[in-house]
Amino acid sequence: MPAIHLWSPDDRTLGSLGALALGAAAGTCLVVDLAGASADPPRGPTMATIVADGPTAAQLRPSRAGVAYLPGGGASVADAIELLDAFAVGWPAVVVHAPGRDAPLGYPTVPVLPLVPAGLRTAVDGPAVYQPTAWPVLEHPDGVVLTRPLPGELRRLGRMQRPAWGRWVRSWRKVWSYPWR
């Protein structure tokens, strides 16, 4: 599965870190964040600048193993569709973090939700990725249930530091092989 659309209706941080973890779990991956609005100015190109200027040949495929992160820079999903499809051809894996379940991407959509009791959980049609919380939950929801991250794992992931991604990132590997819609 070369491209996945990931979104989190309840937790922006979980969506952003989840996109990075899913990319890291793939090995070599491009993570495009169309949902984030970072306060930090980007240090390199953004999706908006690549859409405006056109991609270089080097941007359409990886030059090394690992995760590459491309902030949206204000680009909308509609602006980015053609370029995302080009990335999906050249990269072994692409994660698109975009708002809303119905983003017109044509990739499998993977909702990411905190695992809380069913009555408190946002309803989604079909399977989802669930992040355990402190709430006791007895039922097993449809989809993938992750392990709990250790604080050091989240710090390393946020800084994109390797080599030891840890068990939380490894638990995201199941997402790539799950039969999403």
C-alpha positions as CSV (number, residue, x, y, z in Angstrom):
1,M,0.0,0.0,0.0
2,P,2.0,3.0,-1.1
3,A,-0.2,5.8,0.2
4,I,-2.5,6.3,3.3
5,H,-4.6,9.3,4.3
6,L,-4.4,9.6,8.1
7,W,-6.7,11.9,10.1
8,S,-7.6,12.3,13.7
9,P,-10.9,14.0,14.5
10,D,-10.3,14.3,18.2
11,D,-6.6,14.9,18.8
12,R,-4.4,17.1,16.6
13,T,-1.2,15.9,18.4
14,L,-2.1,12.3,18.0
15,G,-2.7,12.9,14.3
16,S,0.6,14.6,13.8
17,L,2.7,12.2,15.8
18,G,0.7,9.3,14.3
19,A,1.6,10.4,10.8
20,L,5.3,10.5,11.7
21,A,5.1,7.1,13.5
22,L,3.3,5.5,10.5
23,G,6.0,6.9,8.2
24,A,8.7,5.6,10.5
25,A,7.1,2.2,10.7
26,A,7.2,2.0,6.9
27,G,11.0,2.5,6.8
28,T,11.3,4.9,3.9
29,C,8.4,7.2,3.6
30,L,7.3,10.7,2.8
31,V,5.0,12.3,5.4
32,V,3.0,15.2,4.0
33,D,1.2,17.3,6.7
34,L,-1.7,19.2,5.2
35,A,-3.5,19.3,8.5
36,G,-0.8,20.9,10.6
37,A,-0.2,24.6,11.1
38,S,3.2,24.8,12.8
39,A,4.2,28.1,14.5
40,D,7.8,27.4,13.4
41,P,8.7,28.6,9.9
42,P,9.7,25.7,7.7
43,R,13.4,25.1,7.1
44,G,12.9,23.9,3.5
45,P,10.3,23.5,0.9
46,T,6.6,23.1,1.7
47,M,3.9,21.4,-0.2
48,A,2.6,24.9,-1.2
49,T,6.0,26.0,-2.7
50,I,6.4,22.7,-4.5
51,V,2.8,23.0,-5.9
52,A,3.6,26.6,-7.0
53,D,7.1,25.9,-8.5
54,G,6.7,22.3,-9.6
55,P,8.6,19.4,-8.1
56,T,12.2,18.6,-8.9
57,A,13.1,15.1,-10.0
58,A,14.9,14.7,-6.6
59,Q,11.7,15.5,-4.7
60,L,9.7,12.8,-6.5
61,R,11.7,9.9,-5.0
62,P,13.8,9.3,-1.9
63,S,17.5,10.0,-1.9
64,R,18.1,8.0,1.3
65,A,16.3,5.6,3.6
66,G,14.2,7.0,6.4
67,V,11.3,9.5,6.8
68,A,11.1,12.8,5.0
69,Y,8.7,15.3,6.3
70,L,7.0,17.9,4.1
71,P,4.8,20.6,5.8
72,G,1.8,21.8,4.0
73,G,2.7,25.5,4.1
74,G,-1.0,26.4,3.5
75,A,-1.6,24.1,0.6
76,S,-5.1,22.5,0.5
77,V,-5.8,18.9,-0.4
78,A,-7.3,20.1,-3.7
79,D,-4.1,22.0,-4.6
80,A,-2.0,19.0,-3.7
81,I,-3.8,16.0,-5.3
82,E,-1.7,15.7,-8.5
83,L,1.6,16.1,-6.7
84,L,0.6,13.6,-4.0
85,D,-0.2,11.1,-6.7
86,A,3.3,11.7,-8.2
87,F,4.9,11.2,-4.8
88,A,3.0,7.9,-4.4
89,V,4.5,6.7,-7.6
90,G,8.1,7.5,-6.7
91,W,8.2,6.9,-2.9
92,P,7.9,3.4,-1.4
93,A,5.3,4.8,1.1
94,V,3.4,8.1,1.5
95,V,1.4,9.3,4.5
96,V,-0.9,12.2,4.0
97,H,-2.0,13.8,7.2
98,A,-5.1,15.8,6.1
99,P,-8.2,17.0,7.9
100,G,-11.5,15.3,7.5
101,R,-12.4,11.8,6.5
102,D,-13.7,12.8,3.1
103,A,-10.6,14.5,1.8
104,P,-10.7,13.6,-2.0
105,L,-7.5,11.7,-2.1
106,G,-8.5,8.3,-3.3
107,Y,-6.2,6.6,-0.7
108,P,-7.3,4.4,2.1
109,T,-8.5,6.6,5.0
110,V,-7.2,5.7,8.4
111,P,-8.9,7.5,11.4
112,V,-6.8,7.7,14.5
113,L,-8.7,7.9,17.8
114,P,-8.0,7.8,21.5
115,L,-9.2,4.5,23.0
116,V,-11.9,5.6,25.4
117,P,-15.2,3.9,26.4
118,A,-17.5,3.6,23.4
119,G,-20.0,6.1,24.7
120,L,-17.3,8.8,24.8
121,R,-15.6,7.9,21.5
122,T,-16.1,9.7,18.3
123,A,-18.1,7.4,16.0
124,V,-16.4,6.5,12.7
125,D,-17.7,4.1,10.0
126,G,-15.4,1.2,9.8
127,P,-12.1,0.4,11.4
128,A,-9.7,2.8,13.0
129,V,-6.3,3.0,14.8
130,Y,-6.8,3.4,18.5
131,Q,-4.3,4.8,21.0
132,P,-4.9,3.4,24.5
133,T,-5.5,6.0,27.2
134,A,-5.8,5.8,31.0
135,W,-9.5,4.9,30.6
136,P,-10.3,1.2,31.1
137,V,-11.8,-0.2,27.9
138,L,-13.0,-3.8,27.8
139,E,-14.3,-4.1,24.3
140,H,-11.9,-4.5,21.3
141,P,-12.9,-2.0,18.7
142,D,-12.6,-2.8,14.9
143,G,-9.1,-1.8,13.7
144,V,-5.6,-1.6,15.1
145,V,-4.9,-1.0,18.8
146,L,-1.4,0.5,19.4
147,T,0.8,0.0,22.4
148,R,1.3,2.9,24.8
149,P,4.3,5.1,23.9
150,L,7.1,5.7,26.4
151,P,7.9,9.5,26.8
152,G,11.4,9.0,25.3
153,E,9.9,7.5,22.2
154,L,7.7,10.6,21.6
155,R,10.6,13.0,22.1
156,R,12.8,11.0,19.7
157,L,10.0,10.8,17.1
158,G,9.2,14.5,17.4
159,R,12.9,15.3,16.7
160,M,13.0,12.5,14.1
161,Q,15.9,10.9,15.9
162,R,16.9,7.3,15.2
163,P,17.9,4.6,15.5
164,A,15.7,3.2,18.3
165,W,12.2,4.1,17.3
166,G,10.8,1.9,20.0
167,R,7.8,-0.4,20.5
168,W,5.2,2.3,19.8
169,V,6.5,3.0,16.3
170,R,6.8,-0.7,15.7
171,S,3.1,-1.1,16.7
172,W,2.2,1.1,13.8
173,R,3.5,-1.4,11.3
174,K,0.2,-3.3,11.5
175,V,-1.5,-0.3,10.0
176,W,0.3,-0.8,6.6
177,S,-1.1,-4.3,6.2
178,Y,-4.6,-3.8,7.6
179,P,-7.5,-3.9,5.0
180,W,-8.6,-0.2,5.1
181,R,-11.3,1.1,2.9
